[in-house]
Amino acid sequence: MSTQAPVLDMDKLNAFVGQFVSDLGAAGHAGMVVIGERLGLYKALATGPMTSAELAAKTKTDERYLREWLASQAAGGYVTFDAKSNKFSLTPEQVFTMADEDSPAYLPGAFELAVGSLFAVPRIAESFKTGAGMGWGEHDAGVIHGCEKFFKSGYVANLMSAWIPSLDGVQAKLEKGAKVADVGCGKGASTLLMAKAFPKSKFFGFDYHDGSIEGARMSAQRQGLSENVTFSTASAKGFSGTNYDLVTVFDCLHDMGDPVGAAKHIRESLAPDGSWMIVEPFANDEMKDNMNPVGRMFYSFSTLLCTPCSRSQEIGLCLGAQAGEKRIHDVVTEAGFTRFRRATQTPFNLVYEARP
Ligand SMILES: C[S@@+](CC[C@H](N)C(=O)[O-])C[C@H]1O[C@@H](n2cnc3c(N)ncnc32)[C@H](O)[C@@H]1O
């Protein structure tokens, strides 16, 4: 073995260590955001500047813990600190992203999802050796709730304003009264938003995880939407109903073990002139073109959540969260769809339209 010390480029080394410090801070910060959301700290801070003692009194929390949390938030740029008055506050942008649950850019759910998914690390490490899968419902509850909250913001921002209008003739059908299946609907964030926007249409949400379906039913009741929404536990290959004008799958085709089988079932369930909207994470076809912060985020979650979910089901195709358009096209056409196109996109999502 050579005893020669490696020649290091100190600038590259320093840049890498700098990135590491940011990443390590972010790893701990994820837990801080979950605490802040759970205890209503951001919402309380959104009401105006206050000292740690004032925030502790308002939120009935321990001032010492709170002071440490506030310092971490201010150091990370999630809370603003004024050294003169010794008060903490939120800027309008921080309120918009951290304190307003209905905002199209509400972020805490993403950290809840991240923290929840980390509970699976020991099991997934073992799966690297055994190849075993892990079903969606086997994860920590933070995965299920965080996913709903985080994804909902994206749907609030894009679904009605851009994604549905990008499909051929679908908006007009929904306004008139259409029959819609939302497959792999999770806790129903997308289903409920559509049901609210299109009261003349009937929506049927399906997911193979009964815990998510229970949550979706409760949300439908809370929002007074039970009239035009029904949620049922069913797999993408076995959900009931025919003659759907629209079938939607939001961020879940790549999680399925047999996406081709699911696509075949969806084609059979559609009306002859029906449409299938497929929302997937943004990805380029080649891995080398996904080497960026968005790709890093999706590949990491894909290792902990999406790939094990697919692997736990029959066939276990494991498309991964960075499948890209070409692989989705192949799945869709293998199932017999004759038309497929990228209807629209955002920095985080690709939206496809498939027709029988
Ligand atoms: C990333 S979550 C997305 C949930 C929801 N569509 C949303 O956007 O909030 C993936 C969902 O796919 C569901 N899923 C995975 N495989 C499935 C299958 N074969 N049939 C039905 N649902 C499935 C999971 O239970 C989970 O709810």
Ligand as a Chemical Component Dictionary entry (heavy atoms), coordinates in Angstrom:
data_LIG
# 
_chem_comp.id                   LIG 
_chem_comp.type                 NON-POLYMER 
_chem_comp.pdbx_formal_charge   0 
_chem_comp.three_letter_code    LIG 
# 
loop_
_chem_comp_atom.comp_id 
_chem_comp_atom.atom_id 
_chem_comp_atom.alt_atom_id 
_chem_comp_atom.type_symbol 
_chem_comp_atom.charge 
_chem_comp_atom.model_Cartn_x 
_chem_comp_atom.model_Cartn_y 
_chem_comp_atom.model_Cartn_z 
_chem_comp_atom.pdbx_ordinal 
LIG C1  C1  C 0  -46.103 9.779  -2.567 1  
LIG S1  S1  S 1  -47.672 9.249  -2.068 2  
LIG C2  C2  C 0  -48.747 10.356 -2.977 3  
LIG C3  C3  C 0  -50.128 10.426 -2.369 4  
LIG C4  C4  C 0  -51.103 11.354 -3.070 5  
LIG N1  N1  N 0  -51.314 10.990 -4.453 6  
LIG C5  C5  C 0  -50.669 12.796 -2.972 7  
LIG O1  O1  O 0  -50.247 13.349 -3.981 8  
LIG O2  O2  O -1 -50.744 13.385 -1.871 9  
LIG C6  C6  C 0  -47.837 7.711  -2.918 10 
LIG C7  C7  C 0  -49.156 7.037  -2.673 11 
LIG O3  O3  O 0  -49.276 5.912  -3.542 12 
LIG C8  C8  C 0  -49.973 4.898  -2.853 13 
LIG N2  N2  N 0  -49.732 3.623  -3.543 14 
LIG C9  C9  C 0  -48.558 2.980  -3.733 15 
LIG N3  N3  N 0  -48.733 1.855  -4.437 16 
LIG C10 C10 C 0  -50.059 1.777  -4.722 17 
LIG C11 C11 C 0  -50.854 0.843  -5.438 18 
LIG N4  N4  N 0  -50.320 -0.221 -6.028 19 
LIG N5  N5  N 0  -52.179 1.079  -5.528 20 
LIG C12 C12 C 0  -52.734 2.173  -4.955 21 
LIG N6  N6  N 0  -52.034 3.087  -4.252 22 
LIG C13 C13 C 0  -50.701 2.902  -4.156 23 
LIG C14 C14 C 0  -49.410 4.999  -1.440 24 
LIG O4  O4  O 0  -50.218 4.364  -0.482 25 
LIG C15 C15 C 0  -49.349 6.507  -1.260 26 
LIG O5  O5  O 0  -50.520 7.016  -0.727 27 
# 
loop_
_chem_comp_bond.comp_id 
_chem_comp_bond.atom_id_1 
_chem_comp_bond.atom_id_2 
_chem_comp_bond.value_order 
_chem_comp_bond.pdbx_ordinal 
LIG C1  S1  SING 1  
LIG S1  C2  SING 2  
LIG S1  C6  SING 3  
LIG C2  C3  SING 4  
LIG C3  C4  SING 5  
LIG C4  N1  SING 6  
LIG C4  C5  SING 7  
LIG C5  O1  DOUB 8  
LIG C5  O2  SING 9  
LIG C6  C7  SING 10 
LIG C7  O3  SING 11 
LIG C7  C15 SING 12 
LIG O3  C8  SING 13 
LIG C8  N2  SING 14 
LIG C8  C14 SING 15 
LIG N2  C9  SING 16 
LIG N2  C13 SING 17 
LIG C9  N3  DOUB 18 
LIG N3  C10 SING 19 
LIG C10 C11 SING 20 
LIG C10 C13 DOUB 21 
LIG C11 N4  SING 22 
LIG C11 N5  DOUB 23 
LIG N5  C12 SING 24 
LIG C12 N6  DOUB 25 
LIG N6  C13 SING 26 
LIG C14 O4  SING 27 
LIG C14 C15 SING 28 
LIG C15 O5  SING 29 
# 
